[in-house]
Protein backbone atom coordinates (compact mmCIF):
# COMPACT_ATOMS: atom_id res chain seq x y z
CA UNK A 1 0.00 0.00 0.00
CA UNK A 2 1.40 3.45 -0.96
CA UNK A 3 1.14 6.70 0.99
CA UNK A 4 -1.71 7.86 -1.26
CA UNK A 5 -3.67 4.69 -0.49
CA UNK A 6 -3.14 5.19 3.23
CA UNK A 7 -4.29 8.80 2.92
CA UNK A 8 -7.42 7.64 1.09
CA UNK A 9 -8.13 5.10 3.81
CA UNK A 10 -7.47 7.26 6.89
CA UNK A 11 -7.37 11.00 6.07
CA UNK A 12 -9.87 11.59 3.28
CA UNK A 13 -7.09 11.46 0.66
CA UNK A 14 -5.09 14.29 2.21
CA UNK A 15 -1.32 14.17 2.85
CA UNK A 16 0.87 17.02 4.09
CA UNK A 17 4.65 17.13 3.76
CA UNK A 18 6.68 19.23 6.18
CA UNK A 19 9.98 21.05 5.76
CA UNK A 20 11.32 18.65 8.40
CA UNK A 21 10.78 15.79 5.90
CA UNK A 22 7.81 14.32 7.74
CA UNK A 23 4.51 13.08 6.38
CA UNK A 24 1.30 14.16 8.10
CA UNK A 25 -2.06 12.49 7.63
CA UNK A 26 -4.51 15.16 8.86
CA UNK A 27 -8.00 14.54 10.22
CA UNK A 28 -7.45 10.88 11.12
CA UNK A 29 -10.26 9.70 13.36
CA UNK A 30 -8.92 9.05 16.87
CA UNK A 31 -10.35 5.54 16.77
CA UNK A 32 -8.25 4.77 13.65
CA UNK A 33 -4.81 5.99 14.83
CA UNK A 34 -3.69 2.58 16.15
CA UNK A 35 -4.84 0.91 12.94
CA UNK A 36 -2.96 3.51 10.87
CA UNK A 37 0.27 2.88 12.78
CA UNK A 38 -0.08 -0.86 12.14
CA UNK A 39 -0.12 -0.42 8.34
CA UNK A 40 2.54 -2.68 6.78
CA UNK A 41 4.24 0.26 5.02
CA UNK A 42 5.19 1.68 8.42
CA UNK A 43 6.33 -1.64 9.83
CA UNK A 44 8.72 -3.13 7.25
CA UNK A 45 11.91 -1.85 8.84
CA UNK A 46 12.43 1.13 6.54
CA UNK A 47 10.76 3.58 8.90
CA UNK A 48 11.06 4.07 12.62
CA UNK A 49 7.81 5.25 14.16
CA UNK A 50 8.12 6.10 17.85
CA UNK A 51 5.02 4.92 19.71
CA UNK A 52 5.00 7.64 22.39
CA UNK A 53 7.05 10.70 23.26
CA UNK A 54 7.64 9.20 26.73
CA UNK A 55 9.22 6.05 25.33
CA UNK A 56 11.12 7.74 22.49
CA UNK A 57 11.62 11.46 23.27
CA UNK A 58 14.55 11.98 20.89
CA UNK A 59 13.22 10.03 17.94
CA UNK A 60 9.88 11.85 18.01
CA UNK A 61 11.67 15.17 17.48
CA UNK A 62 14.47 13.90 15.27
CA UNK A 63 15.33 16.02 12.22
CA UNK A 64 17.90 15.01 9.61
CA UNK A 65 18.74 16.24 6.13
CA UNK A 66 18.44 13.67 3.34
CA UNK A 67 22.19 13.06 3.36
CA UNK A 68 24.31 11.60 0.60
CA UNK A 69 21.61 9.16 -0.46
CA UNK A 70 19.54 11.96 -2.04
CA UNK A 71 21.63 15.17 -1.90
CA UNK A 72 24.51 16.05 -4.22
CA UNK A 73 26.22 18.37 -1.70
CA UNK A 74 25.97 15.97 1.24
CA UNK A 75 29.19 14.50 2.55
CA UNK A 76 27.77 11.54 4.54
CA UNK A 77 24.67 9.43 4.95
CA UNK A 78 22.74 11.11 7.75
CA UNK A 79 19.30 9.57 8.31
CA UNK A 80 20.38 6.13 9.55
CA UNK A 81 23.16 7.68 11.61
CA UNK A 82 20.71 10.12 13.19
CA UNK A 83 18.27 7.32 14.02
CA UNK A 84 21.01 5.18 15.54
CA UNK A 85 22.35 8.14 17.56
CA UNK A 86 18.91 9.00 18.89
CA UNK A 87 18.25 5.39 19.87
CA UNK A 88 21.53 5.25 21.80
CA UNK A 89 20.88 8.53 23.60
CA UNK A 90 17.18 7.94 24.16
CA UNK A 91 17.30 6.56 27.68
CA UNK A 92 19.49 9.30 29.12
CA UNK A 93 18.70 12.62 27.47
CA UNK A 94 15.64 14.68 26.59
CA UNK A 95 16.91 16.88 23.76
CA UNK A 96 16.29 17.21 20.02
CA UNK A 97 19.11 16.13 17.68
CA UNK A 98 19.47 17.74 14.24
CA UNK A 99 21.95 16.22 11.79
CA UNK A 100 23.12 17.81 8.53
CA UNK A 101 25.82 16.74 6.14
CA UNK A 102 26.30 19.87 4.05
CA UNK A 103 27.98 23.14 4.88
CA UNK A 104 24.84 25.15 4.07
CA UNK A 105 23.30 24.84 7.54
CA UNK A 106 21.94 28.18 8.70
N, C-alpha and C positions, 0 to 999 in steps of 0.2 A: 504494500500500500504506500503511495507517495504522499507527500505533504498536502497536496491539493485534495486528495481523497480524504485525508484525516480532517482537513478544514471543512469539507462538505459534510462529514459525519458529525462533527462536534461543534463547529463555530459558524454555521450557516454559510460556509464557503469562504470565510474571511481569514486571511493570514496577514500578519504585520511583521516586518523585518526591522530590527533596530540597528543603530549605528554601532552597538556593541556586539553585533553578529549573532543576535539571538532571534528566535522565531517565537512569535506570540500568537496564540489562538484566542481571540477575544470572544467574550460572551458565551463561554462554555458553561453549561448548566452545572451547578455545584454537585449534583448527583452523578455527573458523568466524568468528573475529574479523575477519579481512580481508574476508570475504564480507559480514559485517554492515555494515562501514563503507562498502562499495560500494553498499548499497541506494539506489535512486533518491531516496527521501525525504530522505536525508542529503546528497544531491549535486545539488540543484536551485537552489542559490544562496540559499536562505532560512536555511540553517544553516551555521555555520563549524565544522568539526570538525578540530581540530589533529591531525596525524598522530603526532607525538611531542613529548614535553616538551622535548627538545633543540632541535628546530626551532622550536617555538612555546611558549616558557616562560610568557609572559604570558597568552596566550589559553587555555592549559590551566587556569589558575587564575582566570580572569576571572569576576567576580561583578557583576551589575548588577540593579537593581530593574526592574520592568516598564516604568517610565516612563509618559509621557503617553498612550501608545497604549492601555494597559489600566488605568491608575490615575487616579482622580478627583482626588487631591491632588498628583499629579506636576506639575511645572512645565515639564519638557522631555522630549523623547524621549531615552532613555538607552542602550538596547541597541546600536543601530547606532553611536552615538558611542563607546561603550565598546569595541566591536570595532575600529573605525577607530583609536582611540587606542592600543590594545594592538598592533595591526599596525605602527603607526608606531614604537612604542617597542621592539618585539620584539628587534631586532638589537643594541641597546645595553644594555638593563637586564634584571635578573632579579628582578623584584618582582611582587607581586600588586596589581592595580588594582581597586578597588571603587567603583562609581558609583551615586549615589542622587540622585533629583530632588525628594524631599520633605524637609520639615524635621523628620521624625520619626526620623531616624537616631540610633541609640543609641550 
